[in-house]
Amino acid sequence: MATNPYGTTPPTPAAAVAYDVLEPRERHWFSEPTRKVGPRFTIALFVAQLVFFVALLGPAIVGIAVKVDSIVPEAQRTSAVALVAGFGAAAAFIANVLFGRFSDRTTSRWGRRRPWLVGGTVVMTLAFVIMALGTNVAMVTLGWFLAQIGANATLAPFVATLADQVPKVQRGKIAAALGMAQNIGIYGGTLVAQFFQDDLLVMFVGPAILAVVAMAVYAWVLPDQVLPGKPERMALREWVTTFWVDPRRHPDFALAWWSRFLIVLATFMFTTFRLFYMQDRIGLESGEAVAAVSTGVLIYTVVLVAVSPVAGWISDRTGRRKVFVAGSTLIFAIGTLMLTQAGTVGQFYAVEAILGLAYGIYVGVDLALVVDVLPNPDDSGKDLGVFNMANAIPQTLAPALGGVLLAVNSAVNQNYDLLLWVAGIASVIGALVIIPIKKVR
């Protein structure tokens, strides 16, 4: 006799019988959403994502370096930043998957996701207080470690609400909104950090407080799911497999995972060394290179924001995902390879526009495709956490791999052609692995 998913009293005998005849892997607490979400949901989701990423990425991109610079000698800055960032990356890697699983199994009367959306953001904010007031590297490291735990305790359930609430016919549109908010948040976080670099408490804590408010509003708007019964106790082996989705049983998910892994690897192989590229290949002085990179990122972001919602809308209207994801990844590969021929700042800006176009189409559709191929609606938080590993792992690998490639046949670590060709080829493979996916068009 199968375990009853509804608790001790099923809503109807027919439901219990229907559940009873299913194979274990087919049993679900919840079904695919079919009711369209309204503008209130979409606006609250967009604002929460935007404010949250401003709060998180200001410290990540600029704040850590500024803080470390204020408490350690110049000779120790690089190693100190590496230590802080390394512990934070480890926390993010583990926390995103674990808290996705925790939220999937949360039985609170407030829902599965709401407690984590607000609670995680509060933890992140308190951790930023530790970072802002810290007087040594150990305190800053502890603060960033806790901040990443809190941030990912929010992010995993937050992204899972897309799978919980948004039907297939709207996923491109909503995924595009999330992609826009994240990329605007990256640029906004950089601006906030630069503007308040002389007041670290405001830089770290001010945007985070606004993030708590934005997440609380989204939690209030969210029609969160409540588990109708208590899930069965998980064995140790099941907790270990939290970090794993079997590619043999779920090949579509595995192919989408590898596509994301490869394009993120290609992206960070270049962006890690973009400032040095502008100095070594374009021939700019340090200050000019910083200004050019900043302008290039702005061009990239503007194009991305313009293109992303259009791609998501067309994807929803046509019901097609694969052609947009594969096509945009190929365009991204072409743009990356064009950097091997760029010799002026103007040409660099033109390539940034092409890369923004490609990545705008990509972020407008890719998350919708991923949600379409999730193995189990009950485990969407955990499975999206596993998918997030395709973002985290290449960000760790890219600097090391890029450094090796730059040094090949180059005494001064300037083999940018090899670096960019490998990144371009990775993007091409990332496009090709989308083609065999069967569950979506």
C-alpha positions as CSV (number, residue, x, y, z in Angstrom):
1,M,0.0,0.0,0.0
2,A,1.5,3.4,-1.0
3,T,2.0,6.1,1.5
4,N,-0.8,8.7,1.4
5,P,0.5,12.1,0.3
6,Y,-2.4,14.0,1.8
7,G,-1.8,13.0,5.5
8,T,-4.2,10.8,7.4
9,T,-7.3,12.0,5.6
10,P,-7.2,12.3,1.8
11,P,-9.5,14.9,0.3
12,T,-11.3,12.3,-1.7
13,P,-11.2,8.5,-2.0
14,A,-10.6,8.9,-5.7
15,A,-7.5,11.0,-5.1
16,A,-6.1,8.4,-2.7
17,V,-6.7,5.6,-5.2
18,A,-5.2,7.5,-8.0
19,Y,-2.1,8.2,-5.9
20,D,-1.9,4.6,-4.8
21,V,-1.5,3.2,-8.3
22,L,1.4,5.5,-9.3
23,E,5.0,4.5,-9.3
24,P,7.0,6.1,-6.5
25,R,8.9,8.5,-8.8
26,E,5.5,9.7,-10.2
27,R,3.9,10.6,-6.9
28,H,3.6,14.3,-6.3
29,W,2.1,16.5,-3.7
30,F,1.5,19.3,-6.2
31,S,0.7,19.4,-9.9
32,E,2.0,21.8,-12.6
33,P,0.5,25.3,-12.2
34,T,-2.1,26.2,-14.9
35,R,-3.5,29.5,-13.6
36,K,-1.8,32.6,-14.9
37,V,-0.2,34.9,-12.5
38,G,-1.2,38.6,-12.5
39,P,0.7,41.9,-12.6
40,R,0.8,42.2,-8.8
41,F,2.8,38.9,-8.5
42,T,5.1,39.8,-11.4
43,I,5.9,43.3,-10.1
44,A,6.5,42.1,-6.6
45,L,8.8,39.3,-7.9
46,F,10.7,41.7,-10.1
47,V,11.2,44.3,-7.4
48,A,12.2,41.7,-4.8
49,Q,14.8,40.2,-7.2
50,L,16.2,43.6,-8.2
51,V,16.6,45.0,-4.7
52,F,18.0,41.7,-3.4
53,F,20.7,41.6,-6.0
54,V,21.6,45.2,-5.4
55,A,22.0,44.4,-1.7
56,L,24.0,41.2,-2.4
57,L,26.2,42.1,-5.3
58,G,27.3,45.5,-4.1
59,P,29.4,43.9,-1.3
60,A,30.3,41.0,-3.6
61,I,31.7,43.1,-6.5
62,V,33.1,46.1,-4.7
63,G,32.5,46.0,-0.9
64,I,34.7,43.1,0.0
65,A,37.7,44.6,-1.7
66,V,37.0,48.0,-0.1
67,K,36.6,46.5,3.3
68,V,39.7,44.4,3.1
69,D,41.7,47.3,1.8
70,S,40.7,49.3,4.9
71,I,42.0,46.6,7.5
72,V,45.0,44.9,6.0
73,P,48.4,46.0,4.5
74,E,48.6,46.3,0.7
75,A,50.8,43.3,0.4
76,Q,48.1,41.1,2.0
77,R,45.1,42.4,0.1
78,T,45.0,39.7,-2.6
79,S,45.3,36.7,-0.3
80,A,42.7,38.2,2.1
81,V,40.1,38.8,-0.6
82,A,40.7,35.2,-1.9
83,L,40.2,33.9,1.6
84,V,36.9,35.8,2.2
85,A,35.6,35.0,-1.3
86,G,36.6,31.3,-1.0
87,F,34.6,30.7,2.2
88,G,31.7,32.6,0.8
89,A,31.7,30.5,-2.4
90,A,31.8,27.3,-0.4
91,A,28.8,28.5,1.7
92,A,26.8,29.4,-1.4
93,F,27.6,26.1,-3.1
94,I,26.2,24.0,-0.2
95,A,23.5,26.3,1.1
96,N,21.6,26.8,-2.2
97,V,20.9,23.1,-2.6
98,L,20.3,22.4,1.1
99,F,17.9,25.2,1.6
100,G,16.1,24.4,-1.6
101,R,15.5,20.9,-0.1
102,F,14.5,22.4,3.3
103,S,11.9,24.6,1.7
104,D,10.5,21.8,-0.4
105,R,9.8,19.9,2.9
106,T,8.7,22.9,5.0
107,T,5.3,22.3,6.7
108,S,4.7,25.7,8.1
109,R,1.1,27.0,7.9
110,W,2.6,30.1,6.2
111,G,3.7,27.9,3.2
112,R,6.8,26.2,2.0
113,R,8.7,29.3,0.7
114,R,7.6,32.3,2.7
115,P,9.6,31.6,6.0
116,W,12.8,31.2,4.0
117,L,12.3,34.3,1.8
118,V,12.1,36.6,4.7
119,G,14.3,34.7,7.2
120,G,17.2,34.2,4.9
121,T,17.2,37.9,3.9
122,V,17.2,38.9,7.6
123,V,20.2,36.6,8.2
124,M,22.0,38.2,5.3
125,T,21.4,41.6,6.6
126,L,22.7,40.8,10.1
127,A,25.8,39.2,8.5
128,F,26.5,42.4,6.6
129,V,26.5,44.2,9.9
130,I,29.3,41.9,11.1
131,M,31.2,42.6,7.8
132,A,30.8,46.4,8.1
133,L,31.9,46.5,11.7
134,G,34.6,43.8,11.5
135,T,38.1,44.9,12.4
136,N,40.0,41.9,11.0
137,V,39.9,39.4,8.2
138,A,38.4,36.6,10.4
139,M,35.3,38.7,11.2
140,V,34.9,39.8,7.5
141,T,35.2,36.1,6.4
142,L,32.7,35.0,9.0
143,G,30.3,37.8,8.0
144,W,30.5,36.9,4.3
145,F,30.2,33.2,5.0
146,L,26.9,33.8,7.0
147,A,25.7,36.3,4.4
148,Q,26.0,33.7,1.7
149,I,24.1,31.2,3.8
150,G,21.4,33.7,4.4
151,A,21.3,34.8,0.8
152,N,21.0,31.3,-0.6
153,A,18.4,30.4,2.0
154,T,16.4,33.1,0.3
155,L,17.5,32.5,-3.3
156,A,16.7,28.8,-3.6
157,P,13.1,29.1,-2.4
158,F,12.7,32.4,-4.4
159,V,13.6,30.8,-7.7
160,A,11.4,27.8,-6.8
161,T,8.3,30.0,-6.7
162,L,8.6,30.3,-10.5
163,A,8.1,26.5,-10.8
164,D,5.4,26.6,-8.1
165,Q,3.3,29.4,-9.4
166,V,3.9,30.2,-13.1
167,P,2.3,28.1,-15.9
168,K,4.3,27.2,-19.0
169,V,2.6,29.8,-21.1
170,Q,4.0,32.6,-18.9
171,R,7.4,31.2,-17.9
172,G,9.4,32.9,-20.6
173,K,7.9,36.3,-19.6
174,I,8.6,35.8,-15.9
175,A,12.0,34.3,-16.4
176,A,12.9,37.3,-18.6
177,A,11.8,39.6,-15.8
178,L,14.0,37.8,-13.3
179,G,17.0,37.9,-15.7
180,M,16.5,41.7,-16.2
181,A,16.2,42.3,-12.5
182,Q,19.4,40.3,-11.8
183,N,21.5,42.1,-14.4
184,I,20.2,45.6,-13.5
185,G,20.9,44.6,-9.9
186,I,24.5,43.8,-10.7
187,Y,25.0,47.2,-12.2
188,G,23.0,48.9,-9.5
189,G,25.0,47.1,-6.8
190,T,28.2,48.3,-8.3
191,L,27.0,51.9,-8.4
192,V,25.7,51.8,-4.8
193,A,29.0,50.3,-3.6
194,Q,31.0,53.0,-5.4
195,F,28.8,55.8,-4.1
196,F,29.0,54.7,-0.5
197,Q,32.5,53.4,-0.4
198,D,33.4,55.8,2.4
199,D,30.5,54.7,4.6
200,L,30.8,50.9,4.8
201,L,27.9,50.5,7.2
202,V,25.5,52.2,4.7
203,M,27.0,50.3,1.8
204,F,26.6,46.9,3.3
205,V,23.5,47.3,5.4
206,G,21.3,50.0,3.8
207,P,20.4,48.1,0.6
208,A,20.0,44.8,2.6
209,I,17.3,46.4,4.8
210,L,15.4,47.4,1.7
211,A,15.8,43.8,0.5
212,V,14.1,42.6,3.7
213,V,11.2,44.9,3.0
214,A,11.0,43.9,-0.7
215,M,11.1,40.2,0.2
216,A,8.4,40.6,2.9
217,V,6.1,42.3,0.3
218,Y,6.7,39.5,-2.2
219,A,6.1,36.9,0.6
220,W,2.8,38.7,1.4
221,V,1.7,38.7,-2.3
222,L,2.9,35.1,-3.0
223,P,0.0,32.5,-2.9
224,D,2.4,30.0,-1.3
225,Q,1.7,26.3,-1.3
226,V,1.1,24.6,2.0
227,L,2.1,20.9,2.3
228,P,-1.1,18.9,2.9
229,G,0.8,16.4,5.1
230,K,4.1,15.7,6.7
231,P,6.7,14.3,4.3
232,E,8.3,10.9,5.1
233,R,11.5,11.0,7.1
234,M,14.5,11.1,4.7
235,A,17.3,8.6,5.1
236,L,20.9,9.7,5.1
237,R,21.4,8.4,1.5
238,E,18.5,10.7,0.4
239,W,20.1,13.7,2.0
240,V,23.4,12.9,0.3
241,T,21.6,12.7,-3.1
242,T,20.2,16.1,-2.5
243,F,23.2,17.3,-4.5
244,W,22.4,15.0,-7.4
245,V,19.8,14.5,-10.1
246,D,20.3,11.2,-12.0
247,P,21.1,12.1,-15.6
248,R,20.0,8.6,-16.8
249,R,16.4,9.1,-15.5
250,H,16.3,12.8,-16.3
251,P,18.5,13.4,-19.4
252,D,16.7,16.7,-20.4
253,F,17.6,18.2,-17.0
254,A,21.2,17.0,-17.4
255,L,21.5,18.5,-20.9
256,A,20.2,21.9,-19.7
257,W,22.6,21.7,-16.7
258,W,25.6,21.2,-19.0
259,S,24.5,24.0,-21.3
260,R,24.3,26.5,-18.4
261,F,27.7,25.2,-17.1
262,L,29.4,25.8,-20.4
263,I,28.1,29.3,-21.1
264,V,28.8,30.5,-17.6
265,L,32.3,29.0,-17.9
266,A,32.8,30.8,-21.2
267,T,31.5,34.1,-19.7
268,F,33.8,34.1,-16.7
269,M,36.8,33.0,-18.6
270,F,36.7,36.4,-20.3
271,T,35.2,38.7,-17.7
272,T,37.7,37.6,-15.1
273,F,40.5,38.9,-17.3
274,R,38.5,41.7,-19.1
275,L,40.4,44.5,-17.4
276,F,43.8,43.1,-18.3
277,Y,42.5,42.4,-21.9
278,M,41.7,46.1,-22.3
279,Q,45.2,47.0,-21.1
280,D,47.2,44.3,-22.9
281,R,45.3,44.0,-26.2
282,I,43.5,47.3,-26.6
283,G,46.5,49.2,-25.1
284,L,44.7,51.4,-22.5
285,E,46.2,52.7,-19.3
286,S,44.8,51.4,-16.0
287,G,42.3,54.3,-15.4
288,E,41.2,54.3,-19.1
289,A,40.7,50.5,-19.0
290,V,38.5,50.8,-15.9
291,A,36.3,53.4,-17.5
292,A,36.1,51.4,-20.8
293,V,35.0,48.3,-18.9
294,S,32.4,50.2,-17.0
295,T,31.0,51.7,-20.2
296,G,31.1,48.3,-21.9
297,V,29.1,46.7,-19.0
298,L,26.5,49.5,-19.3
299,I,26.1,48.9,-23.0
300,Y,25.8,45.1,-22.4
301,T,23.2,45.7,-19.6
302,V,21.1,48.1,-21.7
303,V,20.9,45.8,-24.7
304,L,20.2,42.8,-22.4
305,V,17.3,44.6,-20.7
306,A,15.8,45.7,-24.0
307,V,16.0,42.2,-25.6
308,S,15.2,39.9,-22.7
309,P,11.5,40.6,-22.3
310,V,10.9,40.4,-26.1
311,A,12.6,37.0,-26.2
312,G,10.6,35.7,-23.2
313,W,7.3,37.0,-24.8
314,I,8.0,35.4,-28.2
315,S,9.0,32.1,-26.5
316,D,5.7,32.0,-24.6
317,R,3.7,32.9,-27.6
318,T,5.3,30.3,-29.9
319,G,5.8,27.6,-27.2
320,R,9.4,27.3,-28.2
321,R,12.4,27.3,-25.9
322,K,15.3,25.4,-27.5
323,V,15.8,27.5,-30.6
324,F,16.2,30.6,-28.4
325,V,18.6,29.0,-25.9
326,A,20.7,27.3,-28.5
327,G,20.6,30.2,-30.9
328,S,21.6,32.8,-28.3
329,T,24.4,30.6,-27.1
330,L,25.8,30.4,-30.6
331,I,25.6,34.2,-31.0
332,F,27.4,34.5,-27.7
333,A,30.1,32.2,-29.1
334,I,30.4,34.4,-32.2
335,G,30.7,37.5,-30.1
336,T,33.4,35.9,-27.9
337,L,35.5,35.0,-31.0
338,M,35.0,38.5,-32.4
339,L,37.0,39.7,-29.4
340,T,40.1,38.1,-30.9
341,Q,39.9,40.6,-33.7
342,A,39.0,43.7,-31.7
343,G,41.7,46.4,-31.7
344,T,39.9,49.5,-30.6
345,V,37.6,50.6,-27.7
346,G,34.8,51.2,-30.3
347,Q,35.1,47.6,-31.5
348,F,35.1,46.3,-27.9
349,Y,31.8,48.3,-27.3
350,A,30.3,46.8,-30.4
351,V,31.1,43.3,-29.2
352,E,29.7,44.1,-25.8
353,A,26.4,45.0,-27.5
354,I,26.4,41.6,-29.4
355,L,27.1,39.7,-26.2
356,G,24.3,41.7,-24.4
357,L,22.0,40.7,-27.3
358,A,22.9,37.1,-27.0
359,Y,22.8,36.9,-23.2
360,G,19.5,38.9,-23.2
361,I,17.8,36.3,-25.3
362,Y,19.4,33.6,-23.2
363,V,18.2,34.8,-19.8
364,G,14.8,35.6,-21.3
365,V,14.2,31.9,-22.0
366,D,16.7,29.6,-20.4
367,L,15.2,29.5,-16.9
368,A,11.8,28.8,-18.4
369,L,13.3,25.9,-20.3
370,V,14.9,24.6,-17.1
371,V,11.6,24.8,-15.1
372,D,9.9,22.9,-18.0
373,V,12.3,20.0,-17.6
374,L,12.4,19.8,-13.7
375,P,12.1,16.1,-12.7
376,N,9.5,16.6,-9.8
377,P,7.3,19.6,-8.9
378,D,7.6,18.6,-5.2
379,D,11.4,18.9,-5.3
380,S,11.7,22.1,-7.4
381,G,13.6,23.9,-4.7
382,K,16.2,21.2,-4.4
383,D,16.5,20.5,-8.1
384,L,16.9,24.2,-8.9
385,G,19.6,24.3,-6.3
386,V,21.3,21.5,-8.1
387,F,21.0,23.5,-11.3
388,N,22.5,26.5,-9.6
389,M,25.7,24.4,-9.2
390,A,26.0,24.9,-13.0
391,N,26.4,28.6,-12.2
392,A,28.7,28.2,-9.1
393,I,31.2,25.6,-10.3
394,P,32.4,27.3,-13.5
395,Q,32.8,30.6,-11.7
396,T,35.3,28.8,-9.5
397,L,37.0,27.0,-12.4
398,A,37.1,29.8,-14.9
399,P,39.9,31.9,-13.3
400,A,42.2,29.0,-12.9
401,L,41.6,27.6,-16.4
402,G,41.9,31.0,-17.9
403,G,45.2,31.7,-16.2
404,V,46.6,28.4,-17.6
405,L,45.4,29.2,-21.1
406,L,46.8,32.8,-21.0
407,A,50.2,31.4,-20.1
408,V,50.4,28.8,-23.0
409,N,53.3,29.9,-25.3
410,S,53.3,33.3,-23.7
411,A,56.0,34.6,-21.3
412,V,53.8,37.5,-20.1
413,N,50.4,35.6,-19.8
414,Q,48.9,37.3,-22.8
415,N,47.6,34.5,-25.0
416,Y,44.1,36.0,-25.2
417,D,43.4,34.3,-28.6
418,L,43.7,30.8,-27.0
419,L,41.6,31.9,-24.0
420,L,38.8,33.3,-26.3
421,W,38.8,30.4,-28.7
422,V,38.4,27.9,-25.8
423,A,35.6,30.1,-24.4
424,G,33.9,30.3,-27.8
425,I,34.1,26.5,-28.4
426,A,32.6,25.9,-24.9
427,S,29.7,28.2,-25.9
428,V,29.2,26.2,-29.2
429,I,29.1,23.0,-27.3
430,G,26.7,24.6,-24.8
431,A,24.4,25.3,-27.8
432,L,24.6,21.8,-29.3
433,V,23.7,20.0,-26.0
434,I,20.3,21.8,-26.0
435,I,19.3,20.1,-29.3
436,P,18.6,16.6,-27.9
437,I,16.3,17.8,-25.2
438,K,12.9,16.2,-25.9
439,K,10.5,17.5,-23.3
440,V,10.3,21.0,-24.7
441,R,10.3,22.3,-28.3
